[in-house]
Amino acid sequence: MSVDKKYKRIVVLGAGESGTGAAILGLKKGLDVFVSDNGKIKDKYKKVLDNYRIEYEEKGHSPGKILLADEVIKSPGIPDDIELIGKLKGKQTPVISEIEFAGRYTSATKICVTGSNGKTTTTSLIFHMMKKAGLNVGIAGNIGNSLAMQVAIEDHDFYVIELSSFQLDNMYNFKADIAVLMNITPDHLDRYGYDFDRYVNSKFRVVRNQGKNDSFIFCGDDEIILRELKKREIAGNSLSFSLYKSENQAAFIHNNMVNIKTEKNKIMKMSIDELALQGKHNIYNSMAASIAGQVLHIRKETIRESLSDFQGVEHRLESFIKVHGIWFVNDSKATNVNSTWYALESMKTPVIWIVGGIDKGNDYSGLTTLVKEKVKAIICLGKENSKIHKAYDEIVTNVVDSGSMEEAVRTAYFYGKKGDTVLLSPACASFDLFDNYEDRGRQFKKAVRNL
């Protein structure tokens, strides 16, 4: 594509993975680019910006420079309600996401996956399936290299893109050829003024701009999605999946078999036991990926192989290691209550549960039954654990605080015995004690190795 004539000067707010990628793409398209980060820019991103000779600042924003922008590309981590964004909107300066920006410069087929839970695993599984099918595909969004960077230096024919609600909020003209909505449960409510409907609306932006030739894949068991579909016009071809019903489902379970409808309304069948990923939540992930494979005309044999040999995602129910008969499971990516519900539901042995971090408006009541049934001790890992204590002090005998991952792991090991599972499934964001959920998961694994 040629230089974007509509906007000449762009400012990129945030110099992480998405911001750096957007800056490189802007430069490649002949735009005047300035990058501004309110914090310290990581050395690896500084090096990239320096190599491309892109002007940047860190540890603060310069409003004088930023307000001169014709368009601003905002990192998904920056809230919409800060003063600087308000000033830009007051000037009617467009503020968009890196995904929106990158989408202008690629004609690739885009498979976009969102949901409160399961989106990383489903995105990775679809990518695995497409790679196995021999397609020229990239993986982007909340996973892998940024979409903008890939479009700038290695454009693919297909992209599988994991999208958070924050990324969806600043997308306007971008279109998903295949949109996948896994589920909607309360998450990030602190970012949405504790208004669940605002969060729901963000998730449904994944179908924005779709036409009749596009596809919308969704969970037919999710009450929130079903409620919203009664209010909304969906332009694309709607394809749903379910654990509990078969009528009008593109994928469903019957007699312990996954049934996937093919284009000619034939049924491809596969035993649940053959799936590489076990547990209810992973059956949903596998069904969603299989429907996407059908829409993409991937051969049945390739879909079947992909569902049976997929290796899983780091930090998502990762059975890491066994120490003196105690399993240690890393589910650091569980940053909300519903995700932890799935983790606890899948546990088959007594659990010592490591939980806590930055609370995003969590309601722990939905976990009470599982905690009573499966949890023998709780290790709180966060700077503020009062809500966890309030929820569980009268249910679980041992609910203790820890100030570091090392202390949390040692304490969990103390409470465990042969046959137990220590589960890191925090149900919270990680930024009080860690850089991100990956850092939290890696510190957990390091602490376990040091036992």
N, C-alpha and C positions, 0 to 999 in steps of 0.2 A: 504493500500500500504506500501511497505517497505521503508527504508531510501533511499533518493535520492543519488545515488552513484556518480553522475556526479559533483555535487557541494558540497563542505564540509563547507566552510565559507560563510555565506551570511551577507550582510549589508542591513539594512532597513533604507531608508532615509525618515524621517517624522514619527512622533509617534502619529498620529491621529487614527481615526477608522480603516482605511485600514492598516496602518503601524503596529499598535499594534496587529491586527489580524494576519498579515503575520509573525510577530515575534513569536507568540504563535504556529502557525502551523509549522514554521521552527524548533522550539524547539521540538515539539511533533514528528517530523520526524527525529530527531537525528542530526540536523545540528548545527553548531557553529554560534550563532546569536549575532550580535551587532546592536544596534539601535542608530541612530544619527538624532537629530532635530536641525535645525538652530534657532528655536524660543524656547519659553518656552513650555514645555509639560504640558498639562492639568493634574490636580491632579488625575482625575479618570483613566487616562491611565498610569500615574506613578504607581498608586497602583497596577494595573494589572501586569505591568512589574516587579515590586518588588515582587509580590506574586509568579511569575514564575522564579524569580532570573535571569532575563535577563539583561545583561549589556547594559547601555544606556548613552548617553550624551545629553545635551540640550544647547541652546543659542550659538550654533556654531558647525561646523563640524571639525573633526580631519582628514585631508587628509591622514596622515600616516597610520591610522587604516583603513580608508575606501578603500584606494587603494590596500589593501591586500585582498580584497574580491574576491571570485571566481564568485560571482554573486551579483547584487544589485537589490533590490526591491524598486522602487521609488514611493513615494506618487504622485497621479495625480496632486496635486497642485504645484509641483516643475517643472518649465519649463525645457525643454530639452537643452536649450542653455546656461545654467550657466557653469562657468568654471569647477566645479567639475565633472559634467557629461561629459564635453569635455575630461577631463583627463581619466576618466574611459573608454570612447570610444576609446581614443588613445591607451589604454592598451588592447583593445578588450575585456573588461570585459562586459558580458551581463548585460543590464539594462532593467528590465521588470516591469510590473505592478503587484499589489497584485492579480488581477483577473487571470492573466496568471499563477502566482505561485499557487494559490489555485486550478485552473483547473486541475493541474497535479494529484491531490490527491483525486479526486472524479469522480465516474462514473455516477453521477446523470444526468438526462435530464436537459438541460439548455435552458431556454427561455430568450433571451437577447433583451432588448428594448433600442433603441437609437432614436435620432432626436433632432432638435433644440428646439422643444416645444412638450409638451404632454406626455413626456416619464414617468414622475413620476405618473401621473394619470393612464396611460395605464398599467404600471407595477403593480400598486396597484390594479387595477381592475382585471387583470389576476390572481394575487395572491388571491384576494377575491373569484374569480370564482373557483379556484383550491381547496382552503380550503373548500368551500361549497360542492365541489364534493368529499371531504373526502380524498384528496391526501396528502401525507407527503411532504409538500412544504415549502421552506424557501424563504425569500425575501431579496435581497442583492444589492450590488453595491453602488449607490448614496443614498440608502434608507435602513433603518434597520441596523442590525449588519453586519459587513464586511463578505464577502464570505469566506475569509480565517479563520476567527474565527468560523464561523458555521461549516466549514469542519473539523476544529480541534476538536470541542467539541460536535457537535450534527448533524452530516452529514445527509442530507435529500435525498429523492429519486428524488426530483425536486427542481430547483431553478429558480425563476424569478428575473432577474438581470437588473437593470437600469444602462446603460453604457453611460458615457460622452465621448466626443471626446478625452479628456486627458487620460482616461483609455484605450480606444481603441488604442491609439498611441503606447503603450508599450505592446501590445499583439501580439504574433507571432504564437504559436502552438495551442492556445485555440480555441475551436470550439463551436459555438452556434447550438444546434439542431433545434431550432426555432429562427430565427432572425427577429426582427420587426424594420422597419425604418419608423418613423412617418412623417418626413418632413426634409427639409434642407433649412435654411435661414441663412443669415450672422450672425455669433455669434463668440465671442472669437477671432475676427480677430487680436487683439493685440498679441495673442499667436502664430499666424500663419503668422507673418510678413505681415499682411494685404493682404494675398494671399488667396482668397476665395477657389481656387481649392485645396489648401492644406487641408483646413477644410473639403471640400467635400470628399476628399480621406480618411480622418480620419473616417468619418461617415460610409463609405462603407467597412471599415475593419470589420464591424459586420458580413459580409458574408464570411470572410476569412476562409478557410479550410472546408467550407461546401461541402457535397457530395450530390448525387442524392436522398438520403433518408431523407435529411433535408428540411426545409421549410423557405422561405423568404417572409415575409408579408410586404407590402409597400403601401404607398398612391399613388393611380393612378391619383390623381389630382395635384401632386407636379411636376412642370415643371423641376426642377433641377434633381430630381430622374429619371424622364422619359428620360431626355437628357443623363444622365450618363448610363442608362441601354442600350442605343444604342451602347455604347463604350465597355461594359463589358460583360464577360461571367459569368452567374449566374448558379452555379452547382445545387442548390437546386430547389425545386418545388416553383415557383413564384405565389403568391396569393395577388391580389391587392384589394383595397377598394376605393369607390368613392361616392361623393355626387351628381355628375352630369351625370354619364354614367353607363350603366348596362352591356354592352357587355364585356365579358371576365373578369368580376369582381367577386371576391369571396364574397363581401358584397357591397350593393349599396342601394340607396334611390329611392323609386318609390311611388307616391301618399301618401306621408307623412308616409311611412312605411319603416322600416329597413328590407332589404331582405338579408338573410345570406344563402349561398349555403352550403348544407350538403354534406357528402361524396358521396352519391348516386345521386348527382345533383338535389336533392329536395330542396325546398326553405322553410326556417324557417322565418316567418314574425313577426314583432313586431312594434307597433305604436311608432313613435318618442316621443309622449307625455308620453309613459310609461317609457322612459329612466330616470334613477335617475339624470343623468347629462345632463343639457340643454345647448344649444348654439352649433354653427357649429363645433367648435374645439372639443367639447365633443362627438358629433356624430362620428367624426373621431376616437376618442379614443375608443368609444364603439364598433365600427365596427372592429377595429384592435384586440381588446380583444376577440370579438366573433369568429373571424377567428382562433385565437390561441386556443380557446376552442374547435372548431371543429377538428383542427389538433390533439389535445390531447384526442379526443373521449369523451369529456364531454357531458352528456346528454343535449338535447335541453332545457328541463325544467329547468335545473340548470343554463344554460347560460342565459335564459330569466329572471329567478329570480335574478341572479347576476347583470344584467344590470339595473334592476328596483329597487334594494334595496341597492346599493352601496352608502356609506356615503360620498365619496369625500376625498380630501387630504387637510390637514392643509396648509395654506398659498397659496393655489391655488384657486382664486376666491371664497374665504370663506366669505359668507355673515355673518358677525360677530354679529352685534348688531344694533338696531335702537335707536337713541337718539333724542327725540323731533321731530319725524317724518323724521329724516335724516338717511338713511342706511349707515353703514360703512362696506366696503368690503376690506378684506385683500388678496391681490394678490402679496404678497412679493416675491413669487417664480418667478415672471415675471422679469427675469434678462436680457432680450433682447427685441428689438423693436417689433419683430413679436409676441412674447407672449403678449405684451401689446396691440397690434393690436386686438388680439382675445378678450381681456378683454373689451376694448372700444367698439368693435363691438357688444358685448353681452349686453351692458348697455341700459336700456329702459327709464331712467329718466335723467335729467340734471346732469352732473358730475363735481365735484370738484376733480381734479386729482393731486395726490401726486406722483412726479416723480423725478428721479435723483439718483446719486451715482457715481460709477466708470464707466466711459464711455469706452466701449470695441470696439470703432470704429463705433459707432452708426450713422445711417443715419435716421433722424426723418421724412424725407419727405413722407414716406409711411403712416404716421399717420395723415397727414394734413387734409384730407377730413373728417375723423372721428372726429378730434379735432374741426374743424369748426362746425360740425353738433351737437356734444354732450357735449363739454366741456365749462363750464362757468367761471372757474378759475383754475389756475395751481399753485401748491405749489412746489417749487423746493427744494429737499432734498439731498444736496450733497455739497462737498467742492468746486466743480468747476461746475458752472451751465451755463457757457456762451453759449454752443451749444443749450441748451434748450431755452434760451432767444432769441437767433438768429432765431431759428425755429418758435417761437410762439408769440413773443412780438407784432407783427403786426396783429396777428389773434385773440388772446384772450385779452380782456380788462385788466384782472388782472392776472399778472404773477409775483409772489413774491418769495423771498428766505426765507428759514428757516434754523436755525443752529442745530436743534435737532428734534427728532420725536415728543416730547411733543409740541414744538412750531408749527410744521407742522400740527398736529392734531387740535390744538386750532385755528390756522389760517383758516384751512379748515372749521371748524365748524362755524366760524364767517361768511364765505362767503355762507354757506349753508342755505337752508330754507326747510320747510316741503315738502317732495316729492323728494328731491334731493338725490344723492348718493355721498359719499366721497369714492373715489377709490384709495387705495395704490397699484399702479402698476408701479414699478420704472423704468423698461426697462434698468436697469443698475445693475452691481454687487454692493455688499453691504459693501465692506471692508474699505471704507473711514471712515464710522461712526459706523459700527456694526461688530460683530464677523462673521456673515454669514446671509443668508436670513432668517433663522429661528429666529435669534435674532432680526432682523429688524421687522419681523411680530409680534413677541411677544411684542416688545416695542410699536408697533402700537396699539395692543389690550389693553395693559396696559394704554396707554395714552387716549384711547377712554373711558375706564372704569372710568378714573379719571375726565372726563368732568363734 
